[in-house]
Protein backbone atom coordinates (compact mmCIF):
# COMPACT_ATOMS: atom_id res chain seq x y z
CA UNK A 1 0.00 0.00 0.00
CA UNK A 2 2.89 2.39 0.76
CA UNK A 3 4.38 1.71 -2.70
CA UNK A 4 1.02 2.50 -4.35
CA UNK A 5 0.89 5.81 -2.44
CA UNK A 6 4.43 6.72 -3.54
CA UNK A 7 3.59 5.83 -7.14
CA UNK A 8 0.42 7.91 -6.99
CA UNK A 9 2.27 10.93 -5.57
CA UNK A 10 5.09 10.51 -8.12
CA UNK A 11 2.55 10.25 -10.94
CA UNK A 12 0.71 13.35 -9.78
CA UNK A 13 4.01 15.21 -9.48
CA UNK A 14 4.95 14.28 -13.05
CA UNK A 15 1.53 15.41 -14.30
CA UNK A 16 1.87 18.70 -12.46
CA UNK A 17 5.34 19.25 -13.92
CA UNK A 18 4.06 18.52 -17.45
CA UNK A 19 1.16 20.93 -16.93
CA UNK A 20 3.55 23.69 -15.84
CA UNK A 21 5.94 23.06 -18.73
CA UNK A 22 3.15 22.98 -21.28
CA UNK A 23 2.09 26.52 -20.31
CA UNK A 24 5.54 28.04 -20.80
CA UNK A 25 6.25 30.24 -23.80
CA UNK A 26 8.05 27.34 -25.47
CA UNK A 27 4.82 25.40 -25.61
CA UNK A 28 3.14 28.30 -27.40
CA UNK A 29 2.38 28.11 -31.07
CA UNK A 30 4.99 30.28 -32.77
CA UNK A 31 6.20 30.67 -36.35
CA UNK A 32 9.44 28.94 -37.34
CA UNK A 33 10.47 31.94 -39.45
CA UNK A 34 9.49 35.59 -39.36
CA UNK A 35 10.12 38.04 -42.19
CA UNK A 36 11.19 41.39 -40.77
CA UNK A 37 10.30 43.76 -43.56
CA UNK A 38 8.82 46.82 -41.91
CA UNK A 39 12.09 48.71 -42.31
CA UNK A 40 13.06 47.42 -45.75
CA UNK A 41 13.99 50.27 -48.03
CA UNK A 42 17.78 50.30 -48.23
CA UNK A 43 18.07 46.61 -47.35
CA UNK A 44 16.14 43.48 -48.25
CA UNK A 45 13.84 42.05 -45.56
CA UNK A 46 15.52 39.83 -42.99
CA UNK A 47 14.30 36.25 -42.74
CA UNK A 48 14.54 35.66 -39.00
CA UNK A 49 14.99 32.03 -37.89
CA UNK A 50 12.63 32.18 -34.91
CA UNK A 51 12.77 28.42 -34.20
CA UNK A 52 16.58 28.50 -33.82
CA UNK A 53 16.38 31.50 -31.49
CA UNK A 54 13.74 29.75 -29.36
CA UNK A 55 16.17 26.82 -29.04
CA UNK A 56 19.11 28.97 -27.91
CA UNK A 57 17.36 31.27 -25.41
CA UNK A 58 16.30 30.42 -21.89
CA UNK A 59 12.87 32.01 -22.15
CA UNK A 60 10.79 34.21 -24.42
CA UNK A 61 11.23 37.34 -22.30
CA UNK A 62 14.86 37.61 -23.41
CA UNK A 63 13.52 39.08 -26.65
CA UNK A 64 9.85 39.74 -26.03
CA UNK A 65 10.26 41.49 -22.68
CA UNK A 66 7.11 40.64 -20.70
CA UNK A 67 4.63 40.21 -23.55
CA UNK A 68 4.53 36.39 -23.66
CA UNK A 69 3.42 35.85 -20.10
CA UNK A 70 6.88 34.90 -18.83
CA UNK A 71 7.16 37.71 -16.34
CA UNK A 72 9.07 40.97 -16.48
CA UNK A 73 12.82 40.55 -16.82
CA UNK A 74 13.77 44.24 -16.78
CA UNK A 75 13.46 45.84 -13.33
CA UNK A 76 12.73 49.26 -14.89
CA UNK A 77 9.70 47.79 -16.71
CA UNK A 78 8.64 45.87 -13.61
CA UNK A 79 7.84 49.15 -11.86
CA UNK A 80 4.60 49.31 -13.88
CA UNK A 81 4.31 45.96 -15.63
CA UNK A 82 3.72 43.52 -12.81
CA UNK A 83 2.76 39.88 -13.02
CA UNK A 84 3.16 37.48 -15.85
CA UNK A 85 0.07 38.09 -17.95
CA UNK A 86 0.40 37.19 -21.62
CA UNK A 87 -0.36 40.17 -23.83
CA UNK A 88 -2.39 40.07 -27.04
CA UNK A 89 0.59 41.21 -29.08
CA UNK A 90 4.19 40.06 -28.99
CA UNK A 91 5.64 41.37 -32.26
CA UNK A 92 8.22 44.15 -31.93
CA UNK A 93 6.36 46.53 -34.25
CA UNK A 94 3.24 46.28 -32.10
CA UNK A 95 4.96 48.42 -29.45
CA UNK A 96 7.94 49.99 -31.25
CA UNK A 97 7.09 52.44 -34.02
CA UNK A 98 9.09 52.39 -37.25
CA UNK A 99 8.92 56.19 -37.31
CA UNK A 100 8.22 57.52 -33.79
CA UNK A 101 8.76 61.15 -34.76
CA UNK A 102 6.43 61.10 -37.75
CA UNK A 103 3.69 63.73 -37.90
CA UNK A 104 1.08 60.97 -37.38
CA UNK A 105 2.77 59.61 -34.25
CA UNK A 106 3.31 63.07 -32.79
CA UNK A 107 -0.33 64.03 -33.35
CA UNK A 108 -1.74 60.66 -32.20
CA UNK A 109 0.71 59.09 -29.76
CA UNK A 110 0.25 55.46 -28.82
CA UNK A 111 -1.81 54.94 -25.66
CA UNK A 112 0.47 55.04 -22.64
CA UNK A 113 3.33 56.53 -24.66
CA UNK A 114 3.88 59.22 -22.06
CA UNK A 115 5.19 56.43 -19.83
CA UNK A 116 7.33 55.07 -22.67
CA UNK A 117 9.00 58.23 -23.89
CA UNK A 118 12.28 56.37 -23.64
CA UNK A 119 11.02 53.58 -25.87
CA UNK A 120 13.37 53.07 -28.83
CA UNK A 121 12.17 53.12 -32.41
CA UNK A 122 11.60 49.78 -34.15
CA UNK A 123 14.98 49.91 -35.89
CA UNK A 124 16.73 50.76 -32.62
CA UNK A 125 14.83 48.02 -30.75
CA UNK A 126 15.88 45.40 -33.33
CA UNK A 127 19.47 46.55 -33.24
CA UNK A 128 19.67 46.86 -29.45
CA UNK A 129 18.28 43.36 -28.94
CA UNK A 130 19.87 41.62 -31.92
CA UNK A 131 23.30 43.24 -31.96
CA UNK A 132 23.60 43.25 -28.19
CA UNK A 133 22.97 39.52 -28.02
CA UNK A 134 25.03 38.73 -31.12
CA UNK A 135 28.01 40.59 -29.63
CA UNK A 136 27.69 38.52 -26.44
CA UNK A 137 27.56 35.18 -28.28
CA UNK A 138 29.87 36.01 -31.21
CA UNK A 139 26.98 36.01 -33.68
CA UNK A 140 26.91 37.99 -36.92
CA UNK A 141 27.13 41.76 -36.37
CA UNK A 142 27.89 43.24 -39.80
CA UNK A 143 25.05 45.01 -41.60
CA UNK A 144 25.19 42.74 -44.62
CA UNK A 145 25.51 39.60 -42.48
CA UNK A 146 21.73 39.81 -42.10
CA UNK A 147 20.67 42.46 -44.64
CA UNK A 148 21.32 42.36 -48.39
CA UNK A 149 21.29 45.86 -49.85
CA UNK A 150 18.56 46.87 -52.26
CA UNK A 151 19.30 48.93 -55.36
CA UNK A 152 18.19 51.99 -53.36
CA UNK A 153 20.65 50.96 -50.63
CA UNK A 154 23.50 50.65 -53.12
CA UNK A 155 22.62 54.08 -54.52
CA UNK A 156 22.35 55.66 -51.05
CA UNK A 157 25.65 54.13 -49.83
CA UNK A 158 27.37 54.56 -53.22
CA UNK A 159 28.16 50.89 -53.45
CA UNK A 160 27.65 48.12 -56.01
CA UNK A 161 26.96 49.58 -59.45
CA UNK A 162 26.79 53.06 -57.88
CA UNK A 163 30.28 52.88 -56.36
CA UNK A 164 32.73 55.52 -57.55
CA UNK A 165 34.68 54.28 -60.53
CA UNK A 166 38.44 53.94 -60.33
CA UNK A 167 40.07 56.67 -62.39
CA UNK A 168 41.75 55.43 -65.52
CA UNK A 169 45.52 55.47 -65.04
CA UNK A 170 47.37 57.44 -67.63
CA UNK A 171 50.88 56.58 -68.58
CA UNK A 172 53.55 58.71 -66.95
CA UNK A 173 55.53 61.01 -69.25
C-alpha positions in Angstrom: 0.0 0.0 0.0 2.9 2.4 0.8 4.4 1.7 -2.7 1.0 2.5 -4.3 0.9 5.8 -2.4 4.4 6.7 -3.5 3.6 5.8 -7.1 0.4 7.9 -7.0 2.3 10.9 -5.6 5.1 10.5 -8.1 2.6 10.2 -10.9 0.7 13.4 -9.8 4.0 15.2 -9.5 4.9 14.3 -13.1 1.5 15.4 -14.3 1.9 18.7 -12.5 5.3 19.3 -13.9 4.1 18.5 -17.4 1.2 20.9 -16.9 3.5 23.7 -15.8 5.9 23.1 -18.7 3.1 23.0 -21.3 2.1 26.5 -20.3 5.5 28.0 -20.8 6.3 30.2 -23.8 8.1 27.3 -25.5 4.8 25.4 -25.6 3.1 28.3 -27.4 2.4 28.1 -31.1 5.0 30.3 -32.8 6.2 30.7 -36.4 9.4 28.9 -37.3 10.5 31.9 -39.4 9.5 35.6 -39.4 10.1 38.0 -42.2 11.2 41.4 -40.8 10.3 43.8 -43.6 8.8 46.8 -41.9 12.1 48.7 -42.3 13.1 47.4 -45.7 14.0 50.3 -48.0 17.8 50.3 -48.2 18.1 46.6 -47.3 16.1 43.5 -48.2 13.8 42.0 -45.6 15.5 39.8 -43.0 14.3 36.3 -42.7 14.5 35.7 -39.0 15.0 32.0 -37.9 12.6 32.2 -34.9 12.8 28.4 -34.2 16.6 28.5 -33.8 16.4 31.5 -31.5 13.7 29.7 -29.4 16.2 26.8 -29.0 19.1 29.0 -27.9 17.4 31.3 -25.4 16.3 30.4 -21.9 12.9 32.0 -22.1 10.8 34.2 -24.4 11.2 37.3 -22.3 14.9 37.6 -23.4 13.5 39.1 -26.6 9.9 39.7 -26.0 10.3 41.5 -22.7 7.1 40.6 -20.7 4.6 40.2 -23.6 4.5 36.4 -23.7 3.4 35.9 -20.1 6.9 34.9 -18.8 7.2 37.7 -16.3 9.1 41.0 -16.5 12.8 40.5 -16.8 13.8 44.2 -16.8 13.5 45.8 -13.3 12.7 49.3 -14.9 9.7 47.8 -16.7 8.6 45.9 -13.6 7.8 49.1 -11.9 4.6 49.3 -13.9 4.3 46.0 -15.6 3.7 43.5 -12.8 2.8 39.9 -13.0 3.2 37.5 -15.8 0.1 38.1 -17.9 0.4 37.2 -21.6 -0.4 40.2 -23.8 -2.4 40.1 -27.0 0.6 41.2 -29.1 4.2 40.1 -29.0 5.6 41.4 -32.3 8.2 44.1 -31.9 6.4 46.5 -34.3 3.2 46.3 -32.1 5.0 48.4 -29.4 7.9 50.0 -31.2 7.1 52.4 -34.0 9.1 52.4 -37.3 8.9 56.2 -37.3 8.2 57.5 -33.8 8.8 61.1 -34.8 6.4 61.1 -37.8 3.7 63.7 -37.9 1.1 61.0 -37.4 2.8 59.6 -34.2 3.3 63.1 -32.8 -0.3 64.0 -33.3 -1.7 60.7 -32.2 0.7 59.1 -29.8 0.2 55.5 -28.8 -1.8 54.9 -25.7 0.5 55.0 -22.6 3.3 56.5 -24.7 3.9 59.2 -22.1 5.2 56.4 -19.8 7.3 55.1 -22.7 9.0 58.2 -23.9 12.3 56.4 -23.6 11.0 53.6 -25.9 13.4 53.1 -28.8 12.2 53.1 -32.4 11.6 49.8 -34.1 15.0 49.9 -35.9 16.7 50.8 -32.6 14.8 48.0 -30.8 15.9 45.4 -33.3 19.5 46.5 -33.2 19.7 46.9 -29.4 18.3 43.4 -28.9 19.9 41.6 -31.9 23.3 43.2 -32.0 23.6 43.3 -28.2 23.0 39.5 -28.0 25.0 38.7 -31.1 28.0 40.6 -29.6 27.7 38.5 -26.4 27.6 35.2 -28.3 29.9 36.0 -31.2 27.0 36.0 -33.7 26.9 38.0 -36.9 27.1 41.8 -36.4 27.9 43.2 -39.8 25.0 45.0 -41.6 25.2 42.7 -44.6 25.5 39.6 -42.5 21.7 39.8 -42.1 20.7 42.5 -44.6 21.3 42.4 -48.4 21.3 45.9 -49.8 18.6 46.9 -52.3 19.3 48.9 -55.4 18.2 52.0 -53.4 20.6 51.0 -50.6 23.5 50.7 -53.1 22.6 54.1 -54.5 22.4 55.7 -51.0 25.6 54.1 -49.8 27.4 54.6 -53.2 28.2 50.9 -53.5 27.7 48.1 -56.0 27.0 49.6 -59.5 26.8 53.1 -57.9 30.3 52.9 -56.4 32.7 55.5 -57.5 34.7 54.3 -60.5 38.4 53.9 -60.3 40.1 56.7 -62.4 41.8 55.4 -65.5 45.5 55.5 -65.0 47.4 57.4 -67.6 50.9 56.6 -68.6 53.5 58.7 -66.9 55.5 61.0 -69.2 
